[in-house]
Amino acid sequence: MQTITKKLLAPIVATAFLASAAMAEELSFAHFVPPAHIITSSIVEPLSAALAAASNNDLSIRVYPGGELGPGPVEQYSRVVQGVADMAWGLAGYNSQQFPLSMIIELPGVVDAAGVGEGYKAMWRAYSEYLTGEFPGTRALALWTSEPNVLIMRDKDVRSPDDVKGLKIRVSGAFPAQVIEALGATPVQMPANEMYNAMQTGLIDGIMTGGSAIQDFKINEVARSYTTGASLGNILFYVVMNEARYQGLSDAQKAAIDASVGEALSASGEAGWNKRANETIAMLKADSSKTVIELTADEAAAFNALTLAVTDKVVADLDGQGLPATAVKAAMIGK
């Protein structure tokens, strides 16, 4: 009798197991950098672990690094909108026209005023009221900023704005370009994965970006001098998810995502970027073939007089276009 009962129950148990397995969802996550990049340890791994725990392993992430779902850092956002990827990581600066208000966070002095290491809090303070319209077709899962930008030079020491006049400096987006222009240099916008070759071949003289990028993109192999301490702004990063894909999940799965993202995931990203930057600067200081220039207060003030004026101008210009830039900046810095 027990044997008969087991035989009768076996198909039922198997069917229930298959139904449960069929309900499990794998979400694709696209980015354009190698797996060794800081995005893996600071965002992808924490998100994967949080989703598994919150969903009882009903949600998982499959990562497509290095542009596997299509090359081109600039196209990461559109790949999510088009449904090529469920999620993606990207830089707002690569699509500057789409994110005019969000990119206020990149301007010199804004993260400093909000609290160093708390750019993610500044973004989330402004997001719900002012910024959702800049993320059409998607849901923002994480928003955070890089460590402070530094000047990375191929072969020239920079101690004053005069030292960069006339040089070609790579930037990540439109607002950083205005910062470089204010210093008298020529901005060259290009994705991060093109920096190495551009520096090596002399297409550019230097780079303005966060210190974490130096190791992540091996810029230390082609750059000799590094200048820190000026107010040059920060870089805004995002992780977004296709809104239709999110809405198509079960209520339990959506709740698991909601519990795994937002400020906590953003904080992990920002902490990871800052940690990598600090380690990188320490590595450069220990390398006798490199020059790390830490500006004095007076030296930094010469830069800041020019760069902080860019922030005021950009905010005023955006206000003049009918955008609530002053209100966004106030929300970001908590005033």
C-alpha positions in Angstrom: 0.0 0.0 0.0 2.8 2.4 0.9 4.5 1.6 -2.4 1.3 2.4 -4.3 0.9 5.7 -2.4 4.5 6.7 -3.2 4.0 5.9 -6.8 0.8 8.0 -6.9 2.4 11.0 -5.1 5.6 11.0 -7.1 4.1 12.6 -10.2 2.4 15.2 -8.1 5.6 16.1 -6.2 7.5 16.3 -9.5 4.9 18.5 -11.0 5.0 20.8 -8.0 8.7 21.0 -8.2 8.7 21.8 -11.9 6.0 24.5 -11.4 8.2 26.1 -8.7 11.2 25.9 -10.9 9.3 27.5 -13.8 8.4 30.4 -11.6 12.0 31.2 -10.8 13.3 34.2 -12.7 16.8 34.9 -14.1 17.5 38.6 -14.7 20.1 39.7 -17.1 22.6 42.3 -16.0 24.7 44.1 -18.7 27.8 46.2 -18.4 30.8 47.2 -20.5 33.8 46.4 -18.3 35.7 43.2 -17.4 34.5 41.1 -14.4 37.5 42.3 -12.4 36.1 45.9 -12.3 34.9 47.2 -9.0 31.3 46.9 -10.2 31.4 43.2 -9.5 32.3 43.3 -5.8 30.5 46.5 -4.9 27.2 46.1 -6.9 26.7 42.8 -8.7 27.7 40.4 -5.9 25.8 42.2 -3.1 22.7 42.5 -5.4 22.8 38.9 -6.3 23.1 37.8 -2.7 20.4 40.1 -1.5 17.9 39.0 -4.2 18.6 35.3 -3.5 18.0 35.9 0.2 14.9 38.1 -0.2 13.3 35.8 -2.8 14.2 32.5 -1.3 16.3 31.8 -4.4 13.4 32.6 -6.7 15.3 35.5 -8.4 18.9 35.3 -9.7 21.1 37.5 -11.9 23.1 36.4 -14.9 25.8 38.9 -15.7 26.9 39.8 -19.2 30.2 41.8 -18.7 32.4 43.4 -21.3 29.6 44.4 -23.6 28.4 40.8 -24.3 24.9 42.0 -25.0 26.2 44.7 -27.3 29.4 46.8 -27.3 29.3 50.5 -26.5 29.2 52.1 -23.0 27.0 54.9 -24.3 24.2 52.4 -25.2 23.8 50.7 -21.8 20.7 52.7 -20.9 19.0 52.1 -24.2 19.6 48.4 -24.0 17.5 48.2 -20.9 14.8 50.4 -22.4 14.7 48.1 -25.4 14.6 45.0 -23.3 17.9 43.6 -24.5 19.0 43.5 -20.9 16.8 43.5 -17.8 19.3 45.6 -15.9 22.4 47.6 -16.7 25.1 49.7 -15.1 26.2 53.0 -16.7 27.4 56.6 -16.3 24.9 59.5 -16.7 27.6 61.6 -18.3 27.6 59.3 -21.4 24.1 60.5 -22.1 24.4 64.0 -20.6 21.4 65.5 -22.4 19.1 62.9 -20.8 20.2 63.7 -17.2 20.6 67.5 -16.8 19.2 67.6 -13.3 20.7 64.3 -12.1 24.1 65.5 -13.2 24.0 68.4 -10.9 25.5 66.0 -8.4 28.7 65.8 -10.6 29.4 69.6 -10.3 32.2 70.8 -8.1 31.3 71.3 -4.5 27.9 69.6 -4.5 29.0 66.2 -3.1 31.3 68.1 -0.7 28.3 70.1 0.6 26.2 67.0 0.8 28.8 65.0 2.7 31.8 63.3 1.2 31.0 59.6 0.8 27.3 60.3 0.8 26.6 61.3 -2.8 24.2 58.4 -2.9 22.1 59.9 -0.2 22.1 63.2 -2.0 20.8 61.5 -5.2 18.0 59.6 -3.4 16.9 62.8 -1.6 16.3 64.4 -5.0 15.1 61.4 -6.9 11.5 60.9 -6.2 10.4 64.5 -6.5 12.7 65.7 -9.3 14.6 63.1 -11.2 12.3 60.2 -12.1 11.4 61.8 -15.4 15.1 61.5 -16.5 14.9 57.7 -16.2 12.1 56.9 -18.8 11.1 53.2 -19.3 13.2 52.1 -16.3 13.3 51.9 -12.6 16.4 53.2 -10.8 17.8 50.4 -8.6 21.0 52.2 -7.5 22.4 55.8 -7.8 25.7 56.8 -6.4 28.8 59.0 -7.0 32.4 58.3 -7.5 35.2 59.5 -5.3 36.4 63.0 -6.1 37.8 63.5 -9.6 41.6 63.9 -9.9 43.8 65.0 -12.8 45.8 62.1 -14.4 48.6 63.3 -16.7 50.6 61.5 -19.2 53.9 63.3 -18.5 53.2 66.7 -17.0 53.0 67.8 -13.4 49.9 70.0 -12.6 50.1 72.3 -9.6 48.1 75.3 -11.0 45.4 76.0 -13.6 48.1 77.5 -15.8 49.7 74.0 -16.0 46.6 72.6 -17.9 46.0 75.5 -20.2 45.9 74.4 -23.8 46.0 70.7 -23.0 43.5 68.1 -24.1 41.8 66.5 -21.1 39.4 63.5 -21.3 36.1 63.9 -19.5 33.1 61.7 -19.0 30.3 64.2 -19.9 29.0 67.7 -20.6 29.3 69.2 -17.1 32.9 67.9 -16.5 33.7 69.4 -19.9 32.7 72.8 -18.6 35.0 72.4 -15.6 37.9 71.6 -17.9 37.1 74.6 -20.1 37.1 76.8 -17.1 40.7 75.7 -16.4 41.7 76.8 -19.9 42.0 73.2 -21.3 40.2 71.5 -24.2 37.8 68.7 -23.0 37.6 65.5 -25.0 34.6 63.4 -24.2 35.0 59.6 -24.6 34.0 56.4 -22.7 36.3 55.1 -20.1 37.3 52.0 -22.1 38.9 54.3 -24.7 41.1 56.3 -22.2 44.1 53.9 -22.2 44.7 54.0 -26.0 44.0 57.8 -26.2 46.6 58.4 -23.5 49.1 56.0 -24.8 49.0 57.5 -28.3 49.0 61.1 -27.2 45.5 61.8 -28.5 44.9 63.3 -25.0 47.4 64.8 -22.5 45.4 63.9 -19.4 42.2 62.6 -17.9 39.8 63.9 -15.3 38.1 61.1 -13.5 37.9 59.4 -10.1 41.0 57.6 -8.8 39.3 54.2 -8.8 39.5 54.2 -12.6 43.3 54.3 -12.6 43.6 50.6 -11.8 40.3 49.5 -13.3 41.4 50.7 -16.7 45.1 50.3 -16.1 45.8 54.0 -16.7 48.8 53.8 -14.4 50.6 52.0 -17.2 50.4 55.1 -19.4 50.3 58.1 -16.9 53.1 59.4 -14.8 51.6 62.3 -12.7 48.5 62.6 -10.6 47.0 65.7 -9.0 44.6 65.5 -6.0 42.9 68.1 -3.8 41.1 70.4 -6.3 37.3 70.6 -6.4 36.7 69.0 -9.7 33.4 67.3 -9.1 32.4 63.6 -9.0 30.9 61.1 -11.5 27.3 59.8 -11.3 26.6 56.1 -11.8 23.3 54.2 -12.0 21.9 50.7 -12.2 18.5 50.6 -13.9 15.9 47.9 -14.6 13.4 47.7 -17.4 10.1 48.9 -15.9 7.9 46.5 -17.9 10.1 43.6 -16.9 9.8 44.6 -13.3 6.0 45.0 -13.5 5.8 41.5 -15.1 7.1 39.8 -12.0 5.0 38.4 -9.2 4.2 40.6 -6.2 6.6 38.5 -4.1 9.4 38.9 -6.7 8.9 42.7 -6.9 9.0 42.9 -3.2 12.3 41.0 -3.1 13.8 43.5 -5.6 12.5 46.5 -3.6 14.1 45.1 -0.5 17.4 44.6 -2.2 18.0 47.9 -3.9 17.8 51.7 -3.2 20.1 53.3 -0.7 21.6 50.2 0.7 22.8 49.0 -2.7 23.9 52.5 -3.7 25.9 52.8 -0.4 27.7 49.6 -1.3 28.6 51.0 -4.7 29.9 54.3 -3.3 31.9 52.6 -0.6 33.5 50.2 -3.1 34.5 53.1 -5.4 36.0 55.1 -2.6 37.9 52.1 -1.2 39.4 51.3 -4.6 40.4 55.0 -5.1 42.1 55.2 -1.7 44.0 51.9 -2.4 45.0 53.2 -5.8 46.4 56.5 -4.6 48.4 54.7 -1.9 49.8 52.4 -4.5 50.9 55.3 -6.7 52.6 57.0 -3.8 54.6 53.9 -3.2 55.7 53.8 -6.8 58.9 55.8 -7.3 58.2 56.1 -11.0 55.0 58.0 -10.3 54.4 61.6 -9.0 51.4 62.2 -6.8 50.7 65.9 -6.1 48.6 66.7 -3.1 47.7 70.4 -3.6 48.1 72.7 -0.6 45.1 74.7 0.5 46.3 77.8 -1.4 47.0 75.7 -4.6 43.6 74.1 -4.4 42.0 77.5 -4.0 43.3 78.7 -7.3 41.5 75.8 -9.0 38.4 76.1 -6.9 37.9 79.8 -7.7 37.4 78.7 -11.3 35.6 75.3 -10.9 33.0 76.3 -8.3 32.0 79.2 -10.6 31.0 76.5 -13.1 28.5 75.0 -10.7 26.8 78.4 -10.2 26.7 79.0 -13.9 25.3 75.6 -14.8 22.6 75.8 -12.1 21.6 79.3 -13.3 21.5 78.2 -16.9 19.2 75.2 -16.1 16.9 77.4 -14.1 16.8 79.7 -17.1 15.6 76.8 -19.2 12.7 76.3 -16.8 14.2 73.4 -14.9 14.2 73.3 -11.1 18.0 73.2 -10.8 18.3 75.3 -7.7 15.7 73.2 -5.9 17.4 70.0 -7.0 20.8 71.2 -5.8 19.2 72.2 -2.4 17.6 68.8 -2.1 20.9 67.1 -2.9 22.9 69.0 -0.3 20.1 68.7 2.2 19.2 72.4 2.4 
